[in-house]
Amino acid sequence: MGRKHKDFPREAGESGEVRKLKDTIRRLVSDNKKLVAENQNLKAAFQKTTNFIQSKFDKIPVQEVLDLIKDKKKKKILTLDPECVKCHSTDLNILVVPGKEIHICKNCNHREINVFDT
């Protein structure tokens, strides 16, 4: 046998329709609070991303960035000093092998291999 739901007494003789509307209002208010909180988080993340991008491209001319975006076949490093992807350290060992370039971080030993098209 299934579980039987408890019937709660109606306040001031309200009908089932009024109860449904009140439940709907309560649900919409809670949904609104969740969406407002999510919106604030997304705005903060967007601001953080914008600040990061501005800090990375502040010394590089805009025309050079646009040229790099248009020419997807070329691989260029946009930063002046290469840095580790994991710990953002600029202390790297760079090994140049024909057709490849290997970046090894001295702090966290993270390795990244850049393959060049010939």
N, CA, C and O atoms as a GROMACS GRO file, in nm:
protein
  472
    1MET      N    1   0.083  -0.118   0.000
    1MET     CA    2   0.000   0.000   0.000
    1MET      C    3   0.087   0.123   0.000
    1MET      O    4   0.196   0.123   0.056
    2GLY      N    5   0.038   0.226  -0.063
    2GLY     CA    6   0.113   0.350  -0.075
    2GLY      C    7   0.102   0.438   0.048
    2GLY      O    8   0.020   0.416   0.136
    3ARG      N    9   0.185   0.534   0.049
    3ARG     CA   10   0.185   0.628   0.160
    3ARG      C   11   0.073   0.728   0.140
    3ARG      O   12   0.056   0.782   0.031
    4LYS      N   13  -0.002   0.753   0.244
    4LYS     CA   14  -0.114   0.844   0.235
    4LYS      C   15  -0.068   0.983   0.280
    4LYS      O   16  -0.009   0.998   0.386
    5HIS      N   17  -0.097   1.082   0.199
    5HIS     CA   18  -0.058   1.218   0.231
    5HIS      C   19  -0.156   1.278   0.330
    5HIS      O   20  -0.277   1.254   0.325
    6LYS      N   21  -0.100   1.357   0.419
    6LYS     CA   22  -0.180   1.419   0.523
    6LYS      C   23  -0.256   1.538   0.464
    6LYS      O   24  -0.200   1.617   0.388
    7ASP      N   25  -0.381   1.549   0.500
    7ASP     CA   26  -0.459   1.666   0.461
    7ASP      C   27  -0.441   1.772   0.568
    7ASP      O   28  -0.472   1.750   0.685
    8PHE      N   29  -0.390   1.889   0.526
    8PHE     CA   30  -0.374   1.999   0.621
    8PHE      C   31  -0.502   2.080   0.625
    8PHE      O   32  -0.565   2.101   0.521
    9PRO      N   33  -0.542   2.126   0.742
    9PRO     CA   34  -0.666   2.206   0.750
    9PRO      C   35  -0.648   2.337   0.674
    9PRO      O   36  -0.542   2.399   0.676
   10ARG      N   37  -0.754   2.376   0.608
   10ARG     CA   38  -0.751   2.500   0.531
   10ARG      C   39  -0.767   2.619   0.624
   10ARG      O   40  -0.847   2.620   0.717
   11GLU      N   41  -0.685   2.721   0.594
   11GLU     CA   42  -0.691   2.842   0.675
   11GLU      C   43  -0.807   2.929   0.628
   11GLU      O   44  -0.818   2.959   0.509
   12ALA      N   45  -0.891   2.968   0.718
   12ALA     CA   46  -1.003   3.059   0.692
   12ALA      C   47  -1.091   3.011   0.578
   12ALA      O   48  -1.147   3.091   0.504
   13GLY      N   49  -1.104   2.880   0.564
   13GLY     CA   50  -1.196   2.824   0.466
   13GLY      C   51  -1.158   2.852   0.322
   13GLY      O   52  -1.246   2.861   0.236
   14GLU      N   53  -1.028   2.865   0.292
   14GLU     CA   54  -0.988   2.895   0.154
   14GLU      C   55  -1.008   2.773   0.066
   14GLU      O   56  -1.002   2.659   0.112
   15SER      N   57  -1.031   2.798  -0.061
   15SER     CA   58  -1.057   2.690  -0.154
   15SER      C   59  -0.924   2.630  -0.203
   15SER      O   60  -0.817   2.684  -0.176
   16GLY      N   61  -0.935   2.521  -0.273
   16GLY     CA   62  -0.817   2.455  -0.328
   16GLY      C   63  -0.745   2.542  -0.429
   16GLY      O   64  -0.623   2.535  -0.442
   17GLU      N   65  -0.820   2.624  -0.502
   17GLU     CA   66  -0.761   2.711  -0.602
   17GLU      C   67  -0.673   2.817  -0.537
   17GLU      O   68  -0.565   2.847  -0.587
   18VAL      N   69  -0.718   2.872  -0.426
   18VAL     CA   70  -0.640   2.973  -0.355
   18VAL      C   71  -0.511   2.910  -0.302
   18VAL      O   72  -0.405   2.971  -0.308
   19ARG      N   73  -0.521   2.790  -0.250
   19ARG     CA   74  -0.401   2.721  -0.199
   19ARG      C   75  -0.302   2.697  -0.312
   19ARG      O   76  -0.182   2.716  -0.295
   20LYS      N   77  -0.351   2.654  -0.428
   20LYS     CA   78  -0.262   2.632  -0.542
   20LYS      C   79  -0.193   2.761  -0.584
   20LYS      O   80  -0.074   2.761  -0.615
   21LEU      N   81  -0.267   2.870  -0.584
   21LEU     CA   82  -0.209   2.999  -0.621
   21LEU      C   83  -0.103   3.043  -0.520
   21LEU      O   84   0.002   3.096  -0.558
   22LYS      N   85  -0.131   3.022  -0.390
   22LYS     CA   86  -0.033   3.058  -0.289
   22LYS      C   87   0.094   2.972  -0.303
   22LYS      O   88   0.205   3.023  -0.289
   23ASP      N   89   0.076   2.844  -0.331
   23ASP     CA   90   0.191   2.757  -0.353
   23ASP      C   91   0.272   2.802  -0.474
   23ASP      O   92   0.395   2.803  -0.472
   24THR      N   93   0.201   2.840  -0.579
   24THR     CA   94   0.268   2.888  -0.699
   24THR      C   95   0.346   3.016  -0.670
   24THR      O   96   0.460   3.030  -0.715
   25ILE      N   97   0.288   3.107  -0.595
   25ILE     CA   98   0.356   3.232  -0.559
   25ILE      C   99   0.482   3.201  -0.477
   25ILE      O  100   0.588   3.259  -0.501
   26ARG      N  101   0.470   3.111  -0.381
   26ARG     CA  102   0.583   3.073  -0.296
   26ARG      C  103   0.695   3.014  -0.380
   26ARG      O  104   0.812   3.045  -0.360
   27ARG      N  105   0.658   2.927  -0.476
   27ARG     CA  106   0.758   2.864  -0.563
   27ARG      C  107   0.825   2.968  -0.651
   27ARG      O  108   0.947   2.965  -0.669
   28LEU      N  109   0.747   3.060  -0.707
   28LEU     CA  110   0.802   3.163  -0.795
   28LEU      C  111   0.895   3.257  -0.719
   28LEU      O  112   0.996   3.302  -0.773
   29VAL      N  113   0.862   3.288  -0.594
   29VAL     CA  114   0.948   3.374  -0.512
   29VAL      C  115   1.082   3.304  -0.486
   29VAL      O  116   1.187   3.367  -0.496
   30SER      N  117   1.078   3.176  -0.454
   30SER     CA  118   1.203   3.103  -0.429
   30SER      C  119   1.285   3.090  -0.558
   30SER      O  120   1.408   3.102  -0.554
   31ASP      N  121   1.218   3.066  -0.671
   31ASP     CA  122   1.288   3.060  -0.799
   31ASP      C  123   1.353   3.194  -0.831
   31ASP      O  124   1.465   3.199  -0.881
   32ASN      N  125   1.282   3.302  -0.802
   32ASN     CA  126   1.335   3.436  -0.827
   32ASN      C  127   1.461   3.460  -0.744
   32ASN      O  128   1.559   3.515  -0.794
   33LYS      N  129   1.459   3.420  -0.616
   33LYS     CA  130   1.576   3.437  -0.530
   33LYS      C  131   1.695   3.359  -0.585
   33LYS      O  132   1.808   3.409  -0.587
   34LYS      N  133   1.670   3.236  -0.630
   34LYS     CA  134   1.778   3.155  -0.686
   34LYS      C  135   1.835   3.219  -0.812
   34LYS      O  136   1.957   3.222  -0.830
   35LEU      N  137   1.749   3.271  -0.898
   35LEU     CA  138   1.795   3.333  -1.022
   35LEU      C  139   1.872   3.462  -0.997
   35LEU      O  140   1.969   3.490  -1.066
   36VAL      N  141   1.829   3.539  -0.898
   36VAL     CA  142   1.902   3.662  -0.863
   36VAL      C  143   2.041   3.627  -0.812
   36VAL      O  144   2.138   3.692  -0.849
   37ALA      N  145   2.052   3.524  -0.728
   37ALA     CA  146   2.182   3.483  -0.676
   37ALA      C  147   2.271   3.431  -0.789
   37ALA      O  148   2.390   3.462  -0.793
   38GLU      N  149   2.214   3.352  -0.880
   38GLU     CA  150   2.291   3.301  -0.993
   38GLU      C  151   2.338   3.415  -1.083
   38GLU      O  152   2.450   3.413  -1.133
   39ASN      N  153   2.252   3.514  -1.104
   39ASN     CA  154   2.287   3.630  -1.185
   39ASN      C  155   2.404   3.706  -1.123
   39ASN      O  156   2.494   3.749  -1.195
   40GLN      N  157   2.404   3.722  -0.992
   40GLN     CA  158   2.514   3.791  -0.924
   40GLN      C  159   2.644   3.713  -0.939
   40GLN      O  160   2.750   3.772  -0.960
   41ASN      N  161   2.636   3.580  -0.928
   41ASN     CA  162   2.756   3.498  -0.947
   41ASN      C  163   2.810   3.509  -1.088
   41ASN      O  164   2.931   3.519  -1.108
   42LEU      N  165   2.720   3.508  -1.187
   42LEU     CA  166   2.764   3.520  -1.326
   42LEU      C  167   2.824   3.657  -1.355
   42LEU      O  168   2.921   3.667  -1.430
   43LYS      N  169   2.768   3.762  -1.297
   43LYS     CA  170   2.825   3.896  -1.315
   43LYS      C  171   2.964   3.903  -1.255
   43LYS      O  172   3.055   3.962  -1.315
   44ALA      N  173   2.983   3.844  -1.138
   44ALA     CA  174   3.115   3.844  -1.074
   44ALA      C  175   3.216   3.766  -1.158
   44ALA      O  176   3.330   3.808  -1.173
   45ALA      N  177   3.175   3.652  -1.212
   45ALA     CA  178   3.264   3.572  -1.296
   45ALA      C  179   3.298   3.646  -1.425
   45ALA      O  180   3.412   3.642  -1.471
   46PHE      N  181   3.200   3.715  -1.483
   46PHE     CA  182   3.223   3.792  -1.604
   46PHE      C  183   3.323   3.905  -1.577
   46PHE      O  184   3.412   3.930  -1.658
   47GLN      N  185   3.307   3.973  -1.464
   47GLN     CA  186   3.398   4.082  -1.428
   47GLN      C  187   3.540   4.029  -1.407
   47GLN      O  188   3.637   4.092  -1.449
   48LYS      N  189   3.551   3.912  -1.343
   48LYS     CA  190   3.682   3.852  -1.319
   48LYS      C  191   3.747   3.813  -1.452
   48LYS      O  192   3.867   3.835  -1.471
   49THR      N  193   3.669   3.757  -1.544
   49THR     CA  194   3.720   3.719  -1.675
   49THR      C  195   3.764   3.842  -1.753
   49THR      O  196   3.869   3.841  -1.818
   50THR      N  197   3.684   3.948  -1.749
   50THR     CA  198   3.717   4.071  -1.819
   50THR      C  199   3.847   4.130  -1.767
   50THR      O  200   3.931   4.173  -1.845
   51ASN      N  201   3.863   4.133  -1.635
   51ASN     CA  202   3.986   4.185  -1.576
   51ASN      C  203   4.107   4.101  -1.617
   51ASN      O  204   4.214   4.155  -1.645
   52PHE      N  205   4.090   3.968  -1.620
   52PHE     CA  206   4.199   3.879  -1.659
   52PHE      C  207   4.240   3.904  -1.804
   52PHE      O  208   4.358   3.914  -1.835
   53ILE      N  209   4.141   3.915  -1.894
   53ILE     CA  210   4.172   3.938  -2.036
   53ILE      C  211   4.238   4.073  -2.055
   53ILE      O  212   4.333   4.084  -2.132
   54GLN      N  213   4.192   4.175  -1.987
   54GLN     CA  214   4.253   4.307  -1.998
   54GLN      C  215   4.397   4.305  -1.948
   54GLN      O  216   4.484   4.369  -2.006
   55SER      N  217   4.423   4.231  -1.840
   55SER     CA  218   4.560   4.226  -1.788
   55SER      C  219   4.653   4.150  -1.882
   55SER      O  220   4.772   4.182  -1.889
   56LYS      N  221   4.601   4.052  -1.955
   56LYS     CA  222   4.684   3.975  -2.047
   56LYS      C  223   4.715   4.053  -2.175
   56LYS      O  224   4.824   4.039  -2.231
   57PHE      N  225   4.621   4.133  -2.222
   57PHE     CA  226   4.637   4.200  -2.351
   57PHE      C  227   4.667   4.349  -2.339
   57PHE      O  228   4.656   4.421  -2.438
   58ASP      N  229   4.705   4.396  -2.220
   58ASP     CA  230   4.726   4.540  -2.206
   58ASP      C  231   4.852   4.589  -2.277
   58ASP      O  232   4.858   4.706  -2.316
   59LYS      N  233   4.953   4.502  -2.296
   59LYS     CA  234   5.077   4.544  -2.363
   59LYS      C  235   5.080   4.507  -2.511
   59LYS      O  236   5.176   4.539  -2.580
   60ILE      N  237   4.978   4.440  -2.559
   60ILE     CA  238   4.973   4.395  -2.697
   60ILE      C  239   4.876   4.485  -2.774
   60ILE      O  240   4.764   4.509  -2.728
   61PRO      N  241   4.917   4.535  -2.891
   61PRO     CA  242   4.828   4.621  -2.970
   61PRO      C  243   4.702   4.546  -3.014
   61PRO      O  244   4.704   4.426  -3.038
   62VAL      N  245   4.595   4.620  -3.024
   62VAL     CA  246   4.465   4.562  -3.061
   62VAL      C  247   4.470   4.502  -3.201
   62VAL      O  248   4.412   4.396  -3.225
   63GLN      N  249   4.539   4.568  -3.293
   63GLN     CA  250   4.547   4.520  -3.430
   63GLN      C  251   4.615   4.383  -3.436
   63GLN      O  252   4.575   4.297  -3.515
   64GLU      N  253   4.718   4.362  -3.354
   64GLU     CA  254   4.787   4.234  -3.352
   64GLU      C  255   4.695   4.123  -3.300
   64GLU      O  256   4.696   4.012  -3.353
   65VAL      N  257   4.616   4.153  -3.199
   65VAL     CA  258   4.521   4.055  -3.145
   65VAL      C  259   4.417   4.020  -3.252
   65VAL      O  260   4.384   3.903  -3.270
   66LEU      N  261   4.366   4.120  -3.322
   66LEU     CA  262   4.268   4.095  -3.427
   66LEU      C  263   4.327   4.012  -3.541
   66LEU      O  264   4.260   3.924  -3.594
   67ASP      N  265   4.452   4.040  -3.578
   67ASP     CA  266   4.518   3.961  -3.683
   67ASP      C  267   4.534   3.816  -3.640
   67ASP      O  268   4.515   3.725  -3.721
   68LEU      N  269   4.568   3.794  -3.514
   68LEU     CA  270   4.584   3.658  -3.466
   68LEU      C  271   4.450   3.583  -3.462
   68LEU      O  272   4.445   3.463  -3.488
   69ILE      N  273   4.345   3.654  -3.432
   69ILE     CA  274   4.213   3.590  -3.429
   69ILE      C  275   4.170   3.552  -3.570
   69ILE      O  276   4.115   3.444  -3.592
   70LYS      N  277   4.196   3.641  -3.667
   70LYS     CA  278   4.157   3.613  -3.805
   70LYS      C  279   4.237   3.497  -3.864
   70LYS      O  280   4.183   3.414  -3.936
   71ASP      N  281   4.364   3.494  -3.833
   71ASP     CA  282   4.451   3.390  -3.889
   71ASP      C  283   4.461   3.275  -3.790
   71ASP      O  284   4.551   3.272  -3.706
   72LYS      N  285   4.368   3.180  -3.799
   72LYS     CA  286   4.361   3.070  -3.703
   72LYS      C  287   4.469   2.964  -3.729
   72LYS      O  288   4.499   2.885  -3.639
   73LYS      N  289   4.527   2.961  -3.848
   73LYS     CA  290   4.624   2.859  -3.879
   73LYS      C  291   4.757   2.884  -3.809
   73LYS      O  292   4.828   2.789  -3.776
   74LYS      N  293   4.792   3.008  -3.788
   74LYS     CA  294   4.917   3.041  -3.721
   74LYS      C  295   4.900   3.025  -3.571
   74LYS      O  296   4.797   3.060  -3.514
   75LYS      N  297   5.004   2.971  -3.509
   75LYS     CA  298   5.003   2.962  -3.363
   75LYS      C  299   5.108   3.059  -3.312
   75LYS      O  300   5.227   3.042  -3.339
   76LYS      N  301   5.065   3.159  -3.240
   76LYS     CA  302   5.156   3.253  -3.178
   76LYS      C  303   5.123   3.261  -3.031
   76LYS      O  304   5.008   3.242  -2.990
   77ILE      N  305   5.222   3.289  -2.953
   77ILE     CA  306   5.199   3.308  -2.811
   77ILE      C  307   5.169   3.456  -2.791
   77ILE      O  308   5.249   3.541  -2.829
   78LEU      N  309   5.054   3.487  -2.733
   78LEU     CA  310   5.011   3.625  -2.718
   78LEU      C  311   5.075   3.694  -2.598
   78LEU      O  312   5.079   3.817  -2.592
   79THR      N  313   5.124   3.618  -2.502
   79THR     CA  314   5.184   3.680  -2.385
   79THR      C  315   5.329   3.712  -2.414
   79THR      O  316   5.393   3.645  -2.494
   80LEU      N  317   5.380   3.812  -2.349
   80LEU     CA  318   5.520   3.849  -2.366
   80LEU      C  319   5.611   3.744  -2.303
   80LEU      O  320   5.712   3.707  -2.362
   81ASP      N  321   5.578   3.697  -2.184
   81ASP     CA  322   5.651   3.591  -2.117
   81ASP      C  323   5.562   3.468  -2.110
   81ASP      O  324   5.450   3.477  -2.058
   82PRO      N  325   5.609   3.353  -2.162
   82PRO     CA  326   5.524   3.233  -2.150
   82PRO      C  327   5.508   3.196  -2.003
   82PRO      O  328   5.599   3.212  -1.923
   83GLU      N  329   5.392   3.147  -1.970
   83GLU     CA  330   5.366   3.109  -1.832
   83GLU      C  331   5.299   2.974  -1.824
   83GLU      O  332   5.241   2.926  -1.922
   84CYS      N  333   5.308   2.913  -1.708
   84CYS     CA  334   5.249   2.781  -1.684
   84CYS      C  335   5.097   2.793  -1.682
   84CYS      O  336   5.041   2.889  -1.627
   85VAL      N  337   5.030   2.696  -1.743
   85VAL     CA  338   4.885   2.696  -1.748
   85VAL      C  339   4.825   2.667  -1.611
   85VAL      O  340   4.720   2.721  -1.576
   86LYS      N  341   4.893   2.582  -1.533
   86LYS     CA  342   4.840   2.542  -1.402
   86LYS      C  343   4.865   2.646  -1.295
   86LYS      O  344   4.771   2.694  -1.231
   87CYS      N  345   4.994   2.683  -1.273
   87CYS     CA  346   5.027   2.769  -1.159
   87CYS      C  347   5.059   2.913  -1.200
   87CYS      O  348   5.088   2.996  -1.114
   88HIS      N  349   5.056   2.944  -1.330
   88HIS     CA  350   5.079   3.079  -1.384
   88HIS      C  351   5.219   3.131  -1.350
   88HIS      O  352   5.238   3.252  -1.339
   89SER      N  353   5.315   3.043  -1.333
   89SER     CA  354   5.452   3.082  -1.308
   89SER      C  355   5.521   3.109  -1.442
   89SER      O  356   5.489   3.044  -1.541
   90THR      N  357   5.613   3.205  -1.445
   90THR     CA  358   5.687   3.233  -1.569
   90THR      C  359   5.822   3.165  -1.569
   90THR      O  360   5.903   3.188  -1.660
   91ASP      N  361   5.848   3.081  -1.470
   91ASP     CA  362   5.975   3.010  -1.459
   91ASP      C  363   5.962   2.876  -1.530
   91ASP      O  364   5.923   2.776  -1.469
   92LEU      N  365   5.994   2.873  -1.661
   92LEU     CA  366   5.974   2.755  -1.745
   92LEU      C  367   6.104   2.713  -1.811
   92LEU      O  368   6.189   2.796  -1.843
   93ASN      N  369   6.119   2.584  -1.832
   93ASN     CA  370   6.222   2.530  -1.920
   93ASN      C  371   6.158   2.509  -2.056
   93ASN      O  372   6.052   2.446  -2.065
   94ILE      N  373   6.219   2.559  -2.161
   94ILE     CA  374   6.164   2.544  -2.296
   94ILE      C  375   6.260   2.459  -2.377
   94ILE      O  376   6.375   2.497  -2.400
   95LEU      N  377   6.211   2.343  -2.422
   95LEU     CA  378   6.289   2.254  -2.505
   95LEU      C  379   6.236   2.262  -2.647
   95LEU      O  380   6.116   2.246  -2.670
   96VAL      N  381   6.325   2.287  -2.742
   96VAL     CA  382   6.284   2.298  -2.882
   96VAL      C  383   6.329   2.172  -2.954
   96VAL      O  384   6.448   2.143  -2.964
   97VAL      N  385   6.231   2.097  -3.004
   97VAL     CA  386   6.253   1.975  -3.080
   97VAL      C  387   6.196   2.002  -3.218
   97VAL      O  388   6.098   2.075  -3.230
   98PRO      N  389   6.255   1.946  -3.324
   98PRO     CA  390   6.200   1.973  -3.458
   98PRO      C  391   6.050   1.944  -3.465
   98PRO      O  392   6.007   1.830  -3.446
   99GLY      N  393   5.973   2.047  -3.493
   99GLY     CA  394   5.829   2.034  -3.506
   99GLY      C  395   5.753   2.050  -3.376
   99GLY      O  396   5.630   2.055  -3.377
  100LYS      N  397   5.824   2.059  -3.263
  100LYS     CA  398   5.759   2.070  -3.133
  100LYS      C  399   5.833   2.169  -3.044
  100LYS      O  400   5.950   2.200  -3.065
  101GLU      N  401   5.760   2.215  -2.946
  101GLU     CA  402   5.820   2.297  -2.842
  101GLU      C  403   5.759   2.250  -2.710
  101GLU      O  404   5.637   2.248  -2.696
  102ILE      N  405   5.844   2.212  -2.614
  102ILE     CA  406   5.796   2.157  -2.488
  102ILE      C  407   5.826   2.258  -2.378
  102ILE      O  408   5.940   2.300  -2.360
  103HIS      N  409   5.721   2.296  -2.303
  103HIS     CA  410   5.734   2.387  -2.191
  103HIS      C  411   5.719   2.305  -2.063
  103HIS      O  412   5.617   2.239  -2.042
  104ILE      N  413   5.820   2.310  -1.976
  104ILE     CA  414   5.816   2.238  -1.849
  104ILE      C  415   5.827   2.341  -1.737
  104ILE      O  416   5.923   2.418  -1.730
  105CYS      N  417   5.727   2.342  -1.649
  105CYS     CA  418   5.726   2.437  -1.537
  105CYS      C  419   5.821   2.388  -1.429
  105CYS      O  420   5.822   2.270  -1.393
  106LYS      N  421   5.902   2.481  -1.377
  106LYS     CA  422   5.996   2.445  -1.271
  106LYS      C  423   5.927   2.434  -1.135
  106LYS      O  424   5.978   2.368  -1.045
  107ASN      N  425   5.812   2.499  -1.119
  107ASN     CA  426   5.741   2.495  -0.991
  107ASN      C  427   5.659   2.368  -0.974
  107ASN      O  428   5.673   2.297  -0.875
  108CYS      N  429   5.572   2.341  -1.072
  108CYS     CA  430   5.477   2.229  -1.056
  108CYS      C  431   5.504   2.112  -1.150
  108CYS      O  432   5.429   2.014  -1.149
  109ASN      N  433   5.610   2.121  -1.233
  109ASN     CA  434   5.648   2.017  -1.329
  109ASN      C  435   5.540   1.988  -1.433
  109ASN      O  436   5.537   1.878  -1.490
  110HIS      N  437   5.451   2.082  -1.458
  110HIS     CA  438   5.348   2.065  -1.562
  110HIS      C  439   5.416   2.077  -1.698
  110HIS      O  440   5.498   2.166  -1.720
  111ARG      N  441   5.380   1.986  -1.790
  111ARG     CA  442   5.438   1.988  -1.924
  111ARG      C  443   5.330   2.022  -2.026
  111ARG      O  444   5.217   1.974  -2.019
  112GLU      N  445   5.369   2.104  -2.121
  112GLU     CA  446   5.279   2.141  -2.230
  112GLU      C  447   5.358   2.129  -2.359
  112GLU      O  448   5.470   2.178  -2.368
  113ILE      N  449   5.299   2.064  -2.460
  113ILE     CA  450   5.367   2.042  -2.586
  113ILE      C  451   5.293   2.122  -2.693
  113ILE      O  452   5.172   2.106  -2.712
  114ASN      N  453   5.366   2.208  -2.762
  114ASN     CA  454   5.312   2.284  -2.875
  114ASN      C  455   5.367   2.223  -3.003
  114ASN      O  456   5.489   2.219  -3.023
  115VAL      N  457   5.279   2.176  -3.090
  115VAL     CA  458   5.318   2.116  -3.215
  115VAL      C  459   5.298   2.220  -3.325
  115VAL      O  460   5.192   2.282  -3.336
  116PHE      N  461   5.403   2.238  -3.406
  116PHE     CA  462   5.396   2.336  -3.513
  116PHE      C  463   5.365   2.267  -3.644
  116PHE      O  464   5.420   2.160  -3.674
  117ASP      N  465   5.277   2.327  -3.723
  117ASP     CA  466   5.243   2.275  -3.854
  117ASP      C  467   5.353   2.317  -3.952
  117ASP      O  468   5.395   2.433  -3.954
  118THR      N  469   5.399   2.221  -4.033
  118THR     CA  470   5.502   2.254  -4.129
  118THR      C  471   5.452   2.237  -4.268
  118THR      O  472   5.526   2.261  -4.364
   0.00000   0.00000   0.00000
